[in-house]
Amino acid sequence: MILFFHLNLIGFANLFPLSFYAEAMEETVKIEYEFKLRNGETKNFSVRLEKHSMQFVAEQTTTVRPWTKLTYHQCPNCPLRPETNYNCPIAANLVDVIESFKDSLSIEEAEITIRSESREYHKRSTVQYGIGSMMGLYMVTSGCPIMDKLRPMVFTHLPFSSLEETLFRAISMYLLAQFFRQQQGMTPDWKLEDFTKIYEDIATVNQSFTQRLLSINPRDASLNALVGLDCFASIAAFSTVEDNLKEFETLFEAYLQRGDTMRLTRPKKEQV
C-alpha cells in the first residue's frame, strides 16, 4: 500500500513538475506584452501584479524623469500631495513604455502578443492599439486614487476590446462593487447615478496626462494610444447610462420574463 502510494506520488510529480507548485504559490501574476515590429525589432514588457489585489508591483529601482514629478502637469482632481508622493505613480511606472515607443508612429504595424497565466491574445495591428491596452493596464494598477476605481477590471483583462465590450465589463464591475458596498452596510448605487462621475474624473486624468506627454514631445504612437483610451471615458462620462445599456437589454430576456420570481424551486420532502 505504501509502495503504491509512493509510486502514485512519483507519477503525480512527473505530471506536475516542481515549477508548477512554485508558480501556484507565487503571490503575483504576470501579463506580458510582445511587439514584433516590421523592421525586425522586438519589444517586450512584463507587468507584474499582486494576485489578490491586482496592484502593480514596481521594480526596486524605478526610472524617474523630470516629467514624472507629481506637480508636473498634475491633474486638477488629483488628491495626492507632493509632500508624500514625489512622483505621479502612473508616470513613474510608464517611463519605460513611453521611452521605448518615443520614436514610433501610431500607424506602424506590429505583431502584438499578450500573454497571461490562462490565455494568450494575438493580433496584427498598429502599435497604438497594443500600447493603449498596456497603458490602460498600468494606469489602473499603479495606485492613482482616481484610476483605482477601474482596477477590478484587470481581473478580466481584455486586450483589443471594443467599446461595447468595455462598457459591458465596466458596468458589470460597478454593479458588483455596489453589491459589496451593501454587504458592508454602505449605501449601494443600484441606479448607476455615480457611474458617469467616475468616468468624468478619469477623462480629466487622461487629458492631463496627455499634456504631460506632450511636454516631452514623443512621436504620436503613445499619444494616440492615450486618445484611444480617452474615447471610452468620454463616451461613458458624457452620455446617459440608460442609452448605453439599451443595446444589451435583449441579452437578458431570460431574466425579464413576467411572473418570473428568480427563485429556485426545491423539491418537497417526502412524507414518511
N, C-alpha and C positions, 0 to 999 in steps of 0.2 A: 504493500500500500504506500509506504514511504517512498520506495523507488519509483512507483508510478507517478506520485505527486511531483517528485524531483524531475522526472522526465518531462512532465507536462509544463513545469516551470521553464525548462530549457527551451521547449518548443514555443512557449509564450514569449520568452525573451528574444528568440530568433525572429518571431513575427513582429514584435515591437522592440526595436533596439533601445539602448540606454539613452540615446539622444531624444527618443520620444518622451521619456519620463522627464528629462531635463527641460524640454520645451513646455511640457504640461505644467511644470512647477514654476515657470517664469512668471514674474509679476507684470510683464509688459507684453504688448503686441506690437507688430511691426507692419507698416504699409510701405511698400517700395514702389517708386516711380522710375521708369526707364524710358529715355528718349533716344531713339536712333535717328539721327539727322541724315539728310540726303548727302551731306559731304563726308559721311562715314564716321563722324564723331558720335560717341555715346555719352549721355549724361545720366548719372544715377543719383537718386536721392532716397534716403531711408528715414521715414517718420516713425519714431518710437513713442508709444503711448502707454500710460498706465492702464492695465487691463480692466480694472473695475470702474475707473472714473473717466477714461478716455482723455486724460490730461496729457499734454505734451511733455515728454521727458527730454530736457535740454542736455546737451553735452556739457562736460565740466568746464570747457573753455568755449565761451560763446563769442563769436566775432562781433565786434561793435564798430559802428561808424558814427560820424557826427550826425547823420540823418536819422539814426536810431534813437537819439535822445528824446525823452518823453515830451519835453517842451518844444520840440522842433515840429511845427505844424500840428500841435496837439489837437485832438478832436475837441470841439466845443462842448460835447456832452461827456467827456472823459472824467470819471470820478477819481482817477489816480492822482497822486500828488508827487512832485519831484523829490520831496524830502524822503520818501520811502521807495520810490521807483525811479531810478535814474534813466532807464530806457523804456521806451514803448515795448511791451512784451511781444507784440506782433512783429514790429520792425526788427527787433533783435533776433528773432527766430527765422526771419525771412531773408536775412542778409545773403546767405549762400545761394539761395534760389534767385534772388534779384540780380546778383552779380554774375551768376552763371549764364543768365539769359540777357545780359545788358546789351549785347550786340545782335540779338536775334529779332527778326521781323515776325510779326504775328502771322503772316501768310506762309511762313516757311513750313514745309511739310515734314512730318516725322512719323516713325512707327512708335506708338506710345503703348507701353505695357505697365499695368498697375497690378501688383500682387499683394494679397493679404493672406492671413492664415488659412482661409477657407476657400478662396476663389481667385481667379485671375481675369483681368479685363484687358482687351487688346483692341486698338483702333488706329487706323492710318488717318491722320488728320493734321490740321495746322497746329503748331506748337502752343498757340494761345489757349486752346481748349484743355490740353494737359496741364499747362501752367495754372490755368484758372482753377481746375479741380484740386491741384496741390496747394495753391494759395488759400483756397477756402478751407482746406483741412488744417493748415497752420493757423489761420485766423481764428477759428472757433475753438482751438485747443490750447492756445498759448497763454491763457489767463487774463485776457481782456474782459473786464466785467460786462461790457455791452455784448460782445460776440459770444460770451459764455452761454447765453440762453440757447444757442444752437448746438452746443457741444453734444447733447444726447443723440443728435442725428448722425454723429460719427459712428455710432454703434451699427448703423446700417449704411455705411459709406457707399455711395453710388456714383462713381465717376461717369462723366458724359451724360448725366441725366437731363431729361427735357424739363421745361418749365412746369409742365403738368405733373411730372413725377416728383419734382422738388416740392411743389405745392402740396401734393398728397402727403408726402412724408413730413413736411413741416407742420401741417395742421394735425396730423395724427400724433406727432410728438407733443404738440401743445396741449391737446386734449388728454394725453396720458399724464402730462405734468399736472393738469387740473385734478385728475384722479388722485395723484399722490398728495396734492395740497389738501384735498378733502379728507384723505386718510389721516393726515396730521392735524386736523382740526382747523385748517385755514380755509379761507373763502375761495371756492373754485370759480373760474370764469368759463362756465359752460357755453355762454353766448359768444365767446371769442371777441369780447369787446376790447381787450388789450392786445390782441394778436397784431393788429396793424401798428400799434405803438412800438412794439419790439422792432418791427422792420423799418419804421421811421428812424429809430435810433441807429440801426445797422446801416441804413442808407447814408446817414451822416458820417459814420465811421468810414465807409467806403469812399465817400467824396473827399474827406480829409486825408485819407491815406493816399489817394490819387495825387493830391497836392504834395505830399511828402515825397512820392516817387518822381514827380515832375521836376523837383528841385535837383535831382541827381542826373537828369537828362538821359535816361536809358532809351534804347530804341523801343518800338511800340508793342513788343510781344507781352511784356509784363503789364503794361498799361491797359491794353485791350483785354487781357485776361481779367483784370480787376473790373473793367467796364462790364464785361460779361457777367460777373458775379453781381454787380450792382443792378443789372436789369431785373433780376428776380426780386431783389429787395425793394426796388422802386414799384414794381407791379403789386407786390404784397402790401406796400405801405400806402399806395395812393389809389387803390380800388377797393370796392366793398367785398367783404369776405363772402357774403351771400352770392354775389355774381361769380366769384371764383369757384365756389363749391357746387354750383348748379350742374356743371358738366359731369360731376361724379355721382349725382343722385341715382342714376339708373343702375349703378353698380350695386346698390344696396336694396334692390327690390325685395329680396328675401326677408329683409328686416322691416319692411314697410307695409306688410300685409295687414289689412284691417282685422281687428279682433285677435291679432297675434300678441299674446302676453309675454312672449320670450321666456317663458318658464318651462323648464324641463319637467315632463311628467314622470313620476316614479311609479313603478308597479306596486299595486296594493299587496300588503302582506296576506299570505294565505291564511284562511281561518282554520284553526286546528279543531 
